[in-house]
């Protein structure tokens, strides 16, 4: 048989390495051409690796979470080829005979078997019943888990006693399985795994001492690394403001009733996006990327809004490009398309990069207030909290209004607290008087 080596392919765009995030095969598997073998991740794009040949997996060159260089051997397969060697006629019977370990045993008759009997260790005699007043009663009692008397000292080595003391365990409560009820480390392990003796009135309640080790790989590793960079390098300032969204919600409901079949259903986010575009026109410094190593702020004219989206694999941020050139309906359509692509894993590298400011929203689970982490290297993020109906004093009486908090964070190296407040107050005005969103100029 010949050997075929599959190397990590060049996935393009200058990527020199990728992280192995999934194996679809294991050593010994038979695979067909075009069958998926593995998946690797670069940035936030996942690339699947198919098999170019039929063969049998003989070697896997990495573990989940390993970072592999492009061109490195990843998989070895045994394939049929011109140099393949067919099994010889003598090898096949050998493989069949190997499972029969003692073919000659049948030829030994009964008279020959008798001398061989002493080679087998004689069975141990059955233990005699322990006398009622003897010390041999300890194993039976301790195996039942019965507590010892107050003045009775359990049998255990100094190491076992020290371990029990450190764990806060009363050895009198631990069943011992050794001679004379002696307690071993295995008995301590069994006691800890079982937990303390539950009261008779609460059966089934016990401590759970299990620990599961979960390796941080793939998208979760990317998220962890990016959050660590953002929190360690960006001095955050978070500004929370309450907004009355009753009017914009009424407008949204009215527009949804009149929308054409080919138009998407409107949520609050397209209105927020349009409000952000108008607010950024007055304060372009919040629509920027800070290269802190070069000491340069890249302030953008185009508004490319990242939308933090929860997916089965973790948080992803697809980007609505040039939001300044999109109306409410176009913003809603692009938002729906990108969110669906992110959740189904079909978003491209370009669709997941290039944002200049980000919106994060937990929808109905948004809570009263949050402290959103800036999407590094941006300088601003706008956080949406849930809408709640609350009584609001209008000067003469309390009336029910739909209220929502915006929790937004800014890079305090670039955006002053005053500028952050002015930006959010401008968004507040636009959302509370939604007609202003549609006024040009």
PyMOL commands that set and color helices and strands:
alter all, ss='L'
color gray80, all
select helices_A, chain A and resi 89-97+103-107+110-119+137-143+158-167+171-173+179-181+185-194+218-233+246-258+268-282+284-286+323-325+328-344+350-352+363-365+417-432+434-438
alter helices_A, ss='H'
color red, helices_A
select strands_A, chain A and resi 2-7+17-23+30-31+36-42+45-50+55-60+67-69+73-79+236-244+288-291+296-299+305-311+314-320+357-361+380-384+388-393+398-411
alter strands_A, ss='S'
color yellow, strands_A
deselect
rebuild
show_as cartoon
